[in-house]
């Protein structure tokens, strides 16, 4: 007994040497669908003729709405009046590992849950964690006129600074901090708010100078080659205390600075904090001062510290 099979192909399907075409006899890839049947029967087709097309190229790229998917993409979707609708999923929290089983790192969804108590809100989210321990981060959109917190930088003093002053001279050559922050690329209007607290005063209980202690602050945007002074330094008069007490002051202040980095590489901004002393009364013998009191018997006076908040539009 002989069996005969007949395979029927739609009349609109074409097998060409360069690929398979549906509704076209002129496929531009290994698989090409032309729903509107508006492609020419031979030769090149135009972008306007392929606005409704679906194509898989010989390189494995997929084009929707174009017969020429971009060489850098695996999927190129083009449309002048329609968008891409990603799956809408209700996450339970930012560490949700059960709603989607083993979500791949880089997986993008549209989360529909709003719950401020669990730090979760509606919007596009991407998994930046591992499949077994996802972390759902939001793809933020920013209004051009509003700043949002980008980063926080902190530093604590590692060494005490000692120096002497004679006469009524001032000193601003002793470096307390060389503090740096990184401004991301293409940050036209970055805002920095820097707060500092630095203890400073005489080095012993015997000498009770009448003086200001403070800081002078300068900034460099060329890798520390040149510095210019910035507003935000402060000086405080030393209190008059009994002979057995140290008259240490806490010098604090705030710098509000705007930095522009239009380049495509990060910009490192250096802030140098120098000790400053201005004596009211001239002294013939050197008077010693110290700042950032660390690992000493009097370390309870505090350690110098700086915190910088970086805001971007």
Secondary structure, DSSP 4 states (H G I P E B T S, - for coil): ----------TTEEEETTEEEES-SS-SSSEEEETT--S-SSS---TTTTTTEEEE-TTS-EEES-SS--TT-SEEE--SS----PPEE--SSTT--TTTTTPPTT-EEEE---BGGGTB-SEEEEE-SBTTB--EEE-----TT--EEEEEEEEE--S-EEEEE-TT-EE--SEEEEEEEEEPTTEEEEEEEEEEEEEEEESSSS----EEEEEEEEEESSTTS--EE-TT-EEEEPPP--TTS---EEEEEEEEEEEEE-SSS-EEEEEEEEEEEEESS--SS-EEEEES--SSTTGGG---EEEEEEEE-
